[in-house]
Amino acid sequence: QVQLEESGGGLVQPGGSLRLSCAASGSIFRIDVMGWHRQAPGKERELVAAITSGGRTNYADSVKGRFTISRASAKNTVYLQMNSLKPEDTAVYYCNLREISRGHLEYDYWGQGTQVTVAS
């Protein structure tokens, strides 16, 4: 069973920065992509950023130029550096891992979520 452990969330003032981390553990055959989604109250969950096993990144338009996703080469760990935070960034942020199984099927795993609150 794959487990994802998120950390780094908290309360920050507008214009501030936070760095989220997500560490994966358990039996993983092959990672296709890891990334971050977020969900604000009353809104649907949306993609924030993702990074493939080959290093290709993808960002939501609302965070381009402010957020940077990266990964550790030696561990199944992904980071999200968030700069110039805005109140509208307030949400629960969820780590996601997409596994490619030995049968070439895709499986998505999710973390418990970490709260990010941007307020004065």
C-alpha positions in Angstrom: 0.0 0.0 0.0 1.4 3.4 -1.0 1.2 6.1 1.6 1.8 9.9 1.1 3.0 12.1 4.0 2.6 15.9 3.5 4.1 18.7 5.6 4.8 22.4 5.5 1.4 23.9 5.6 0.4 26.7 7.9 -0.6 30.3 8.3 1.3 32.9 6.3 0.7 36.6 5.5 0.0 37.7 2.0 3.2 38.0 0.0 4.9 35.4 2.1 6.2 32.0 1.2 5.8 28.3 2.2 7.4 25.1 1.1 5.3 22.0 1.0 6.8 18.5 0.9 5.4 15.1 0.2 7.1 11.8 0.9 5.9 8.5 -0.6 6.4 5.2 1.0 5.3 1.6 0.4 5.5 -0.7 -2.6 5.6 1.4 -5.8 6.3 -0.3 -9.1 6.9 2.9 -11.2 5.9 6.5 -10.7 4.4 8.2 -13.6 3.7 11.6 -12.1 3.6 13.3 -8.7 1.9 16.6 -8.0 -0.3 18.8 -5.9 -3.9 19.6 -6.0 -5.9 22.0 -3.7 -9.5 22.4 -2.7 -11.0 25.6 -1.2 -14.3 25.6 0.6 -17.2 25.5 -1.8 -14.9 24.8 -4.8 -13.9 21.7 -6.7 -10.4 20.2 -6.3 -8.0 21.6 -8.9 -4.6 20.9 -10.1 -1.9 23.2 -8.8 1.3 21.7 -10.1 2.6 18.3 -11.3 6.0 16.8 -12.3 6.5 13.7 -14.4 9.1 11.0 -14.0 11.0 12.7 -16.8 10.9 16.1 -15.2 8.2 17.8 -17.2 6.2 20.2 -15.1 2.7 21.6 -15.4 1.1 24.5 -13.5 -2.3 26.0 -13.1 -2.5 29.4 -14.7 -3.3 31.0 -11.3 0.1 30.0 -9.8 2.5 30.3 -12.8 5.5 32.4 -11.9 4.8 32.1 -8.2 4.9 28.3 -7.4 7.7 25.8 -8.3 7.4 22.1 -8.1 10.5 19.9 -7.8 11.5 16.4 -6.7 14.3 14.6 -5.0 16.2 12.3 -7.2 17.1 9.7 -4.6 13.7 9.6 -2.8 10.1 9.5 -3.8 9.6 13.1 -2.5 8.1 16.1 -4.2 8.2 19.7 -3.1 6.1 22.8 -3.8 7.8 26.2 -3.2 5.0 28.8 -2.9 6.0 32.4 -3.2 4.0 35.7 -3.3 1.1 33.9 -1.6 -2.3 35.5 -2.0 -5.5 35.0 0.1 -7.1 33.1 -2.8 -4.3 30.5 -2.4 -6.0 29.4 0.9 -7.0 25.8 0.6 -6.3 22.3 1.6 -3.4 21.0 -0.5 -3.2 17.3 -1.4 -0.3 15.4 -2.6 -0.9 13.0 -5.5 1.1 10.1 -6.9 0.2 8.2 -10.1 1.6 4.7 -10.2 2.0 2.6 -13.3 1.6 -1.0 -12.3 3.2 -4.1 -13.7 0.1 -4.6 -15.7 0.5 -1.1 -17.2 -2.5 0.3 -15.3 -2.7 3.7 -13.6 -3.4 4.0 -9.9 -3.8 7.4 -8.1 -2.9 7.8 -4.4 -3.6 10.8 -2.3 -2.3 12.3 0.9 -4.4 13.4 3.8 -4.0 17.0 2.9 -2.3 20.0 4.6 -4.0 23.3 5.3 -2.5 26.5 3.8 -4.0 29.7 5.0 -3.0 33.1 3.6 -4.3 36.0 5.7 -3.3 39.1 7.6 
